[in-house]
């Protein structure tokens, strides 16, 4: 009896709760927070299957993504009930998501018309080359004054263009006005608010700013950009702020609860890390690695290969804030590659042990340019290389080099950011799944030569989405006033090696990066069966033709046997 009374009194003391859907590249999570203390009360996680149908292609199933959200919601609600926490206390739901990943669906049937094309996907490389070639001076920054972005395989517009050009179902749906386009946030919100029966087709400013169709100054879709990519504006979702009621949940245990927060995952982490002041920055280590620095109410254009992006707009009548972003394609993905493709580790925890067993890469450098190089190079022709190998090198050194690669890539984007802003960062706030690797955090401090600060509650991306949802007008259970924000406990990693050694290793890394460049320099040529011909590579074509001619010539000179 006393236990039940204690539990019920504890339940009353919790006050309003706010939930967040965190739909990432490799997993989906549903998390529930106490809006008064920011405490994480319960969560559930489900892995997402990625498929690689061709070299450089990365896809996910939109229906599997949606199903994983429902599963995470149900399991978390069950866990809360077991903890004697009343789920009717959940007052709002926020959504945060992998950005740029592109989905097209039929608004009449509610069915996706193709798999989601993931942000990492490289199939649009020839589309990008074609677009850059038709710009004055072949300038990849031709649209940057409006979008803040270079023309790259990374962003949604080129993925949508590819779908319209290559998938009959998509093209037909566009022509018959049945097609809806969205990034993952739009797909989820549309489905959760009713789908084909009145679902809300919207996105927020942060996700919209990653499409290359959005003008970051007017804060809306840009007719000229849509015309440039040949995309009809009617397929696009309505752009809303990051914190307002978009619609209500239409099914499940949480039916009737408003969805009132939406932020792309990197913006959500910036909010979750409380980086509300101009100059504050955070680095998130997930599938990729993303360093964002708040630049306040004015967009700052980079001269050093960084992106200008919308950080957040926390309310319909609130001003938009902008950020400079350094984006690295492969961070945590390198762990998955070592595990799934090479089989040298069984888990991410094993990577840390393996690397720690040697404590050095022994001169081995690993540039994981699996999807080309992102910031600060924007070089789609680059490919992954491992160099500096000797007979002494073993899998432990390779594991260490993989962790160092994440740190070196972060150093490159931090250097670019310091040059752009003119005010060097004095410490780096970090979050994301890889921050549980203590060796990585120490290596990062050593390579940056500044302290690395990690919050003790690592789920800052989900926290940011929950904060936006709880602060929305009509919900108002989470105050974002600086004096009301709860104090964050954190751990600090100080640099432990001398600057000279750090600089020497960084210089060697830069040398390795140069060697990874210009690997894929020709557009593939198809032989009519959709297969790429070996003659698509001009040097290889000459080599094979030359070899054949030499053989014929040799046979001719030798005469009959």
MARNUMI-530080 format. One line per 10 residues: number of its first residue (from 1); their letters; for each residue x, y, z of C-alpha. Coordinates in steps of 0.5 Angstrom, whole numbers, plus 500, padded with zeros to 3 digits. Example, Ala and Ser with C-alpha at 12.3 -4.5 7.8 and 13.67 -1.06 7.14 Angstrom:
<rs>
1	AS	525/491/516; 527/498/514
</rs>
This chain:
<rs>
1	XXXXXXXXXX	500/500/500; 506/505/502; 509/503/496; 503/505/491; 502/511/495; 509/513/494; 509/511/487; 503/515/486; 505/521/489; 512/521/485
11	XXXXXXXXXX	507/521/479; 504/527/481; 510/531/483; 513/529/476; 509/535/472; 508/535/465; 512/531/460; 514/532/453; 516/526/448; 521/526/442
21	XXXXXXXXXX	521/522/436; 529/522/434; 529/518/427; 536/518/425; 540/514/420; 542/508/423; 536/508/429; 529/511/431; 528/513/438; 522/515/442
31	XXXXXXXXXX	524/519/449; 520/522/454; 523/528/458; 521/531/465; 519/538/462; 521/542/469; 528/538/470; 530/536/463; 531/529/466; 530/523/461
41	XXXXXXXXXX	525/518/464; 524/513/459; 526/511/452; 526/505/447; 531/504/440; 530/500/434; 535/499/429; 534/501/422; 536/497/416; 540/501/410
51	XXXXXXXXXX	540/498/403; 546/499/398; 543/496/392; 549/499/388; 556/502/389; 555/509/392; 547/508/393; 544/508/400; 537/507/401; 532/506/407
61	XXXXXXXXXX	524/503/407; 520/509/409; 515/504/411; 520/501/416; 522/508/418; 514/509/420; 513/502/423; 520/503/428; 517/510/430; 510/506/432
71	XXXXXXXXXX	514/501/435; 518/505/439; 512/509/442; 509/503/444; 515/500/448; 516/507/451; 509/507/454; 509/500/456; 516/502/460; 513/508/463
81	XXXXXXXXXX	507/504/465; 511/499/469; 515/505/472; 508/508/474; 508/514/470; 502/516/467; 502/517/460; 497/522/460; 502/527/463; 505/527/456
91	XXXXXXXXXX	503/534/453; 507/534/447; 511/531/442; 517/533/438; 520/530/432; 528/531/430; 530/527/424; 536/525/419; 536/531/414; 536/531/407
101	XXXXXXXXXX	534/524/406; 528/524/401; 522/521/400; 516/521/395; 509/518/396; 502/518/393; 497/522/397; 491/518/395; 494/511/397; 499/514/402
111	XXXXXXXXXX	504/509/399; 511/511/398; 513/511/391; 520/509/392; 525/508/398; 528/514/402; 534/516/398; 539/517/404; 543/524/405; 550/520/404
121	XXXXXXXXXX	547/517/397; 552/518/391; 547/516/385; 546/524/383; 554/525/382; 553/525/375; 546/530/376; 551/534/380; 556/535/375; 551/536/369
131	XXXXXXXXXX	548/542/374; 555/545/376; 557/545/368; 551/549/366; 553/554/371; 557/560/369; 564/559/371; 562/552/373; 561/554/380; 559/549/385
141	XXXXXXXXXX	557/555/389; 552/558/384; 546/558/388; 550/559/395; 547/566/396; 540/564/396; 541/557/399; 547/557/403; 549/551/400; 554/548/395
151	XXXXXXXXXX	551/544/389; 552/537/392; 549/530/392; 548/531/399; 542/536/399; 535/534/397; 533/537/391; 538/533/386; 535/527/390; 528/529/388
161	XXXXXXXXXX	530/531/381; 533/524/380; 527/520/382; 523/524/377; 528/523/372; 529/515/373; 523/512/377; 516/512/373; 512/512/379; 514/518/381
171	XXXXXXXXXX	514/522/374; 507/519/373; 505/521/380; 508/528/379; 504/529/372; 497/527/376; 498/531/382; 498/526/387; 506/526/389; 508/529/395
181	XXXXXXXXXX	515/530/397; 518/531/404; 524/529/408; 523/524/414; 520/529/418; 515/531/413; 513/524/412; 513/522/419; 508/528/421; 504/527/415
191	XXXXXXXXXX	503/519/417; 502/521/424; 497/526/423; 492/522/419; 496/520/413; 491/520/407; 485/522/411; 487/529/413; 495/528/414; 499/535/415
201	XXXXXXXXXX	504/536/410; 509/541/413; 516/541/414; 520/546/419; 525/552/417; 531/548/419; 529/541/414; 527/546/409; 534/549/409; 537/543/407
211	XXXXXXXXXX	533/542/400; 537/547/396; 530/549/394; 529/554/400; 531/561/400; 534/562/407; 533/570/407; 526/570/405; 525/564/409; 520/560/404
221	XXXXXXXXXX	521/556/398; 524/560/392; 520/559/385; 527/561/382; 531/555/385; 525/550/384; 525/552/376; 533/551/376; 532/544/379; 525/543/375
231	XXXXXXXXXX	521/541/381; 514/543/381; 512/547/388; 506/544/389; 509/537/391; 513/541/397; 510/541/404; 508/548/407; 514/551/411; 513/552/419
241	XXXXXXXXXX	517/554/425; 521/549/429; 516/550/435; 508/551/434; 502/546/434; 502/542/427; 497/537/428; 495/532/433; 497/524/433; 491/520/430
251	XXXXXXXXXX	492/513/433; 495/509/438; 496/510/446; 498/518/445; 492/519/440; 490/527/441; 497/529/443; 500/535/439; 506/534/435; 509/541/436
261	XXXXXXXXXX	516/541/435; 520/540/429; 528/540/428; 533/537/423; 537/533/428; 543/538/428; 539/544/429; 536/540/435; 542/538/438; 544/545/438
271	XXXXXXXXXX	538/547/442; 539/541/446; 546/543/448; 543/550/450; 547/554/444; 542/560/444; 548/565/444; 552/568/438; 558/564/438; 556/558/442
281	XXXXXXXXXX	558/551/438; 557/544/439; 559/538/435; 555/531/434; 558/525/433; 553/520/429; 553/517/423; 557/523/420; 560/529/424; 557/536/425
291	XXXXXXXXXX	559/542/428; 555/548/428; 556/555/431; 550/559/432; 551/566/428; 545/569/431; 540/573/427; 544/574/421; 546/569/416; 554/569/415
301	XXXXXXXXXX	557/566/409; 563/562/409; 569/563/405; 572/556/408; 568/551/405; 562/551/411; 555/551/410; 550/557/412; 544/554/415; 538/555/419
311	XXXXXXXXXX	539/554/426; 532/554/429; 526/559/429; 522/557/436; 515/560/434; 511/563/429; 513/570/431; 520/569/433; 526/571/429; 530/565/425
321	XXXXXXXXXX	537/564/428; 542/562/423; 549/557/424; 555/556/420; 556/548/419; 561/544/418; 559/537/415; 563/530/415; 559/525/412; 563/519/415
331	XXXXXXXXXX	564/518/423; 560/513/426; 559/510/419; 566/508/419; 565/503/426; 559/500/422; 564/499/416; 569/496/420; 564/491/423; 560/489/418
341	XXXXXXXXXX	564/490/412; 571/488/414; 569/484/420; 575/486/425; 570/488/431; 564/485/433; 561/492/436; 563/499/437; 565/498/444; 570/493/442
351	XXXXXXXXXX	573/498/437; 575/502/443; 578/496/446; 582/494/440; 585/502/439; 586/502/446; 591/496/446; 596/499/442; 595/507/443; 597/509/436
361	XXXXXXXXXX	596/508/429; 603/507/428; 603/512/422; 597/509/419; 592/514/416; 585/512/414; 581/517/410; 574/514/410; 571/518/404; 566/513/402
371	XXXXXXXXXX	561/518/400; 567/523/397; 569/529/402; 564/534/405; 566/540/409; 571/543/408; 573/540/401; 566/539/398; 570/534/393; 565/528/390
381	XXXXXXXXXX	571/525/387; 574/523/393; 574/516/395; 577/512/402; 584/510/403; 588/507/408; 596/509/407; 602/509/411; 602/501/412; 608/497/414
391	XXXXXXXXXX	608/490/415; 608/492/423; 601/495/422; 595/490/425; 588/491/426; 589/495/432; 593/500/429; 587/501/423; 582/501/429; 586/507/432
401	XXXXXXXXXX	587/510/425; 579/510/424; 578/514/431; 583/519/429; 580/520/422; 574/522/426; 578/527/430; 582/530/424; 576/531/420; 573/535/426
411	XXXXXXXXXX	579/539/427; 579/541/419; 572/544/420; 573/547/427; 579/550/423; 575/553/418; 570/555/423; 575/559/427; 577/562/420; 570/564/418
421	XXXXXXXXXX	568/567/425; 575/570/427; 574/568/434; 577/561/435; 573/556/440; 576/555/447; 573/549/448; 568/544/444; 561/542/447; 560/535/444
431	XXXXXXXXXX	554/530/444; 552/524/440; 553/516/440; 560/516/439; 561/520/445; 561/514/450; 568/512/447; 572/515/452; 578/514/448; 575/518/442
441	XXXXXXXXXX	574/524/447; 581/524/449; 584/523/442; 579/529/440; 582/534/445; 589/532/444; 588/533/436; 584/540/437; 589/542/443; 583/545/447
451	XXXXXXXXXX	578/542/452; 572/537/450; 566/538/454; 561/532/454; 554/533/458; 552/527/462; 546/526/459; 548/524/452; 541/525/448; 541/532/447
461	XXXXXXXXXX	538/531/440; 532/529/442; 532/534/448; 532/539/443; 526/537/440; 522/536/446; 524/543/448; 521/546/442; 515/542/443; 514/543/450
471	XXXXXXXXXX	515/551/449; 510/551/443; 504/556/443; 498/552/446; 503/547/450; 507/552/454; 510/547/459; 517/548/457; 520/555/459; 526/557/454
481	XXXXXXXXXX	528/563/458; 535/563/460; 534/563/467; 529/557/467; 534/552/463; 536/547/468; 544/547/469; 547/541/465; 552/537/468; 558/535/464
491	XXXXXXXXXX	565/532/464; 571/535/461; 577/532/457; 583/536/457; 589/536/452; 594/531/454; 599/531/448; 604/537/446; 602/541/441; 608/540/436
501	XXXXXXXXXX	606/532/436; 599/534/435; 601/539/429; 605/533/426; 600/528/426; 595/533/423; 600/535/417; 600/528/416; 593/527/415; 592/533/411
511	XXXXXXXXXX	597/529/406; 593/523/406; 587/527/404; 590/530/398; 592/523/396; 584/521/396; 582/526/392; 580/526/384; 579/518/385; 573/518/381
521	XXXXXXXXXX	574/523/375; 569/521/370; 562/520/369; 560/513/368; 558/511/361; 552/505/361; 553/500/355; 545/500/354; 544/494/359; 544/499/365
531	XXXXXXXXXX	551/496/367; 557/501/367; 562/500/362; 570/499/364; 571/504/358; 568/509/362; 575/510/365; 579/513/360; 586/511/362; 583/504/363
541	XXXXXXXXXX	580/504/356; 586/506/353; 590/501/357; 586/495/355; 585/498/348; 593/498/348; 594/491/351; 589/488/346; 593/492/340; 600/489/343
551	XXXXXXXXXX	597/482/343; 594/483/336; 601/486/334; 605/481/337; 601/475/334; 602/478/327; 610/479/328; 610/472/331; 607/469/325; 603/463/324
561	X	606/457/329
</rs>
